[in-house]
Amino acid sequence: MNYKEATEYVESLQGYGCVPGLESIRQLCSYLGNPQDSLKFVHIAGTNGKGSVLAYVSTILTDAGYKVGRYISPTITDYRERFQIDGRMISKQGFCKYLEPVKEAAERMVLDGKPHPTPFEIETAIAFLYFLDKRCDIVIIETGMGGALDATNIIKTPICVAFTSISMDHMAYLGSSLEEIAANKAGIIKENIPVVSVLQKPEAAKVIENEAGAKNCNLIIADPDKAVNIKYGLTKQTFSYGRYKKIEISIPGKYQIHNAVTAVEIIDVLKEKGFQVSDEALRTGFAKTKWPGRFEIIGKKPLFIADGAHNEDAALKLAQSISFYFTNKRIIYIMGVLRDKDYNSVISTTYQYAEQIITVTPPASPRALSGYELANVVREYHNSVTVADSMLEAVELAYLLTGKDKDTVIIAFGSLSFIGELTNIVEHRDMIRRDSHGKSEEN
């Protein structure tokens, strides 16, 4: 199997959709020798912030000298980003190598009268095989959706279980109340395993507290209110937390302090479990950590921000950052959303900061809401809305509306699904602009 055949096979799996439950992944992994049982994990659930916490923890552990697997979703620029070791994604050859036995196991399941595994189950099994074969010291893994019935919850050997901010999302699968959603996510808690949770809303906090207590787990609360001496910025932010003074992070956004203190508490748990992480490794790891699509600066003249805010909680955090960093700035939005998201909440939380809103259809997703449909919804909140027929047109229109006003800020958000294409367009445009300026100076 070459990489083209591998990607065609992965594409063919999309028809199997999303089927919550562990029976299928257990069957699949059993055919593969249960590779997950020979790995050590940090297992992270939550609605928003999972990826950032995963990035902080894994970068710190890599800086401490460990071989660290990362399993993430969704991805931004390349499908293979799902499978990383020490921040480097799997090679095309490697992906084919580990897909082969998983594909064969899936075919055996069908021959045995079992349902075909879903795409996420296939990917999860690939990750387990890859990380085991490469002898990772530890794997930092995030749930795809929920917790109790998420394919990643087949793991039995987490060293630590962690929860980022829990809010309303995926209600069709996880429940219609915050308590129900939290209960689903709390399903990853294992007997006698330490639990780290960021400070939650009371309804979610009670659920996690009860589940941790029922399973005899030590519950550690990462409290952002205990972070002091905070200095916010778009390229660098610093804070002190507990005995750690002047920690520097490079991911912007006010809410990143919440994610960073959660990562600090996870690292402290790992240190108690025998992982050797020096203060220097913690500091350099935090400073090095990058995470695309999270209030990320992708262009500078004018300032161009990309953010994956796609639900009410993420939109609220985005709105807080906009009002904090860009007071009195002229702001232009590019918005694209998926049909199955609560985009009304995203719009109602953010619309008031924008002078102009451009809507676009996220590319290559059957779940995408068309830019025209989105525009009709946005017009219920905002009277200056334009539809772009493509991502390229949306970017060009945003720059056109900016004109010569370098204080204007362009912010693209609504779904991570278009951030990769958007970033490529902006970076290519900036490269052409720099080259043309260089030639002009030479002439």
Residue, then its C-alpha position, 0 to 999 in steps of 0.5 A: m500500500n502506498y500513501k495515495e492508496a492509504t489516503e483513498y482507503v481512509e476517505s472510503l471509511q467516512g461512510y461508517g460515521c461516528v458510532p459511540g461505544l467501546e465494543s468495536i474498538r475492543q474487538l479491533c485492538s484484540y485482533l492487533g494484540n491490544p497494543q494499548d495495554s503496553l503503553k503509559f498515558v495521560h488521558i485528556a477530556g474536555t470541551n475546549g483546551k484539550g489540544s493546548v494542554l496536550a501540547y504543553v505537557s508533551t513539549i515539556l516531557t520531550d524537553a525533559g528527555y522522554k519520547v512522547g507520543r501525541y494523538i490529536s484530532p482534528t488536524i489543521t494542515d495535514y491528516r498525519e498530524r494526528f500521530q506525532i512523536d516529539g512533535r513530529m508527525i508520522s511519515k507517509q511510509g510509516f502511516c502506510k506501515y501501521l495502517e496495513p495491519v489495522k485494515e486487515a483486522a477491520e476486514r477480519m471483523v467484517l468477515d466475523g460478522k462484526p460491524h466495520p470500525t469507524p474512521f476514529e476507531i481505525e485511527t486510534a488503533i493506528a496510533f496505539l501500534y505506532f507508539l508501541d512500535k516506536r517505544c514511546d515512554i508516554v503517550i498524551i492522548e485526547t478524547g475525540m468526543g465525550g469520554a465514556l464511550d469514546a474509542t480512546n477510553i479503551i486504555k486501562t493504564p493512564i498515569c493521570v486523567a485530566f479535564t479541561s473546560i467542559s461546556m455545551d457541545h455535541m449535545a446530540y451524542l453527549g446529553s442536553s445538560l452540562e451535568e450529562i455532558a460532564a458525566n459522559k466525559a468523566g467516564i475516562i476516570k479510572e480506579n485510583i488514578p490521579v485526576v486533574s481538572v481545571l476549575q469548572k462550572p459548578e454543575a460540571a465540577k460536582v460531577i467530576e468530584n463525585e466520580a473521582g470520589a467514587k473511584n478513590c481518585n485524588l482530585i487536583i484542581a487547577d485554579p487559574d485564579k491562583a495564577v499571579n503576576i500575569k502579563y498578557g501579550l500577543t507573542k508572549q505571556t507570563f504568569s506565576y503559579g504555586r512555586y513556579k515563577k514567571i512561566e512564559i508561554s507563546i500561545p496568545g489568548k487570555y484563556q491560555i492561562h487556564n490551559a497552562v495551569t492545568a498542564v502544570e498540575i499534570i506535570d506535578v502528578l507525573k513527577e510524583k509518579g517518577f517522571q524526572v522533569s526539571d524546572e528548566a525543562l518545564r520552563t523551556g517546554f512552556a516557552k517552546t509550545k506552539w498550537p496552530g489555530r488557537f488565537e494564532i497570528i498568521g499575518k501581521k500587516p494587518l494583524f490576522i488572527a485564526d481561531g478554531a472557536h466553534n462552540e459557545d464556550a470557545a466563542l466566549k473565550l474568543a470574545q474575551s480575548i478580542s475585547f482585551y487585546f483589541t479595544n477600539k480596533r477596527i475588526i473584520y471577521i471571516m466566519g465559516v461553521l459546520r452545520d452540526k455546531d451551535y453557530n447561533s451561540v457563536i454568532s451572538t457571542t461575537y458579532q458585536y466586535a466586528e465592523q464587517i463579517i465575511t462568511v464562507t463555506p468550510p472546504a471539503s466537509p460534508r458537515a459544512l454550512s454554506g456561506y450563504e446560509l450562514a450569512n442569512v443567520v448572521r444578518e439577524y445580528h449584524n447588518s454588514v455581511t458579505v458572502a465569499d465564494s471561496m476561502l481565497e476570495a474571503v481573504e482577498l476581500a478582508y484585505l480589501l476592506t482593510g485598505k491602508d488602515k494597518d490598525t484593522v484586525i482580521i479574525a477568522f474563526g468558526s471551525l478548525s476545518f478551514i484554518g489550514e487552507l486559510t493559513n496557507i493563503v495568507e502566508h503565500r500572499d505575504m510571501i509574494r508581498r515581501d518578494s515584490h517589495g524586495k524587488s521594488e527596493e532593488n529597482 
